[in-house]
């Protein structure tokens, strides 16, 4: 299997989150055809890694963590 680029990983992420457009689905069909085992591997991954729902995401906490990290690394 070839190495996937950032755009392909982003496409897979949207697929796993069920956020694909019709254009994304067409690109995925090409990606699956070029990498026959990839679809089954991605589907296995989706069974093992439940993605958090938006209800579980705390944007304020995430921002605070990012802000603290920037401070620790002397970026701000």
Secondary structure, DSSP 8 states (H G I E B T S, - for coil): -----HHHHHHHHHHHTT---HHHHHHHHHHHHHSTTHHHHHHHHHHH-----GGG--HHHHHHHHHHHHHHTT--
